[in-house]
Amino acid sequence: MFKSFSAHVKKENSISSLSLYSDILRSSLKYNISILEYFQFHFINLNDKERNTFAGTGFMYEYQLLMNPKSTRFVLENKLIFLEKYGKFIKHKFCSLSNIEKNPDAANEVLKNKSGKIVLKSSDGQCGIGIEVRNTNEFTPEKLRQRLIETGNNMVEEFVVQHDDIMKISPSGLNTIRIITQLNSKDEVEILGARFRISVNSSVDNLAAGNIAAPIDENTGVVNGPGVYSDITKPDEIVHPITKEKILGFKIPFWSETLNLVKEAALSNKTNRSIGWDLAITNDGPDIIEGNHDWCKLLWQLPVKKGLKHDLEKYL
């Protein structure tokens, strides 16, 4: 990726390798960013003042460590612990491998879900790695137990069927909404940003997997910018590149209900103060999929095409 990014920047800006690499090194040290962030934040086109507005890897590590200490963030790191802790906000069914081994009938609740599909995953998995989607009619509780062990997964969830309008945009995967909440000094919930994560011929919707993300107007729930890639060689998308459905101007269904849900969840456990919530929007309303203590600075800043570090500094 470094090779393709540097070649792209040198071609677009007529800059020598020596000048580019010197600027990358200087920026990495001065602004506490990674080498790839230099490209993804488009530093080549920014002056020092503009560069200083971006929250990079170093700043975000320290910020999220302060807001979500290691002693409490385990609730967000482990998907099973998260689902149990925030169970009253979760609509879809789930079960752990250990529960199935203790009581095989525990699997039947998940296997009888109305979607007809299940998702096998690891409770500490990241970026969709190792996830397997299967039809429920392929399994008995014992076969499910065996398959979890074979794949190295330790939990199973009901497959969440997204809202019909979102399905039209991209049917290849579950397209989630990322909403970042922050508790202020008065323990009030403030929204740092909302993003529409859209899969591009992929079963997952992560930016790192080649997908796109678009900004959402917090007040209206309307997508107010194009979908962007973390790959700087790819153009922004106003319509979905495969389905050709409009992204810009799309209104997220159940928006007020979605905001109310994350605000209530954020207040239920104040020991973690800055959380990136991933929600599915179904035909029956929003459903929380997971919460992230290390919510992505790329997903937060790239869609709005500007640095947002100042939005965090007031909480320090």
Secondary structure, DSSP 8 states (H G I E B T S, - for coil): -HHHHHHHHHHHHT--HHHHHHHHHHHHHHHT--HHHHHHTTGGG--HHHHTT---HHHHHHHHHHHS-TTTTHHHHSHHHHHHHTGGG--S-EEEHHHHHH-TTHHHHHHT-TTSEEEEE-TT--TTTT-EEEEGGG--HHHHHHHHHHHT--EEEE-----HHHHHH--SS---EEEEEEE-TTS-EEEEEEEEEE-SSSSS--GGGT-EEEEB-TTT-BB-S-BB-SSTTS--BSB-TTT--B-TT-B-TTHHHHHHHHHHHHHH-TTS-EEEEEEEEETTEEEEEEEETT--HHHHHGGGTS--HHHHHTT-
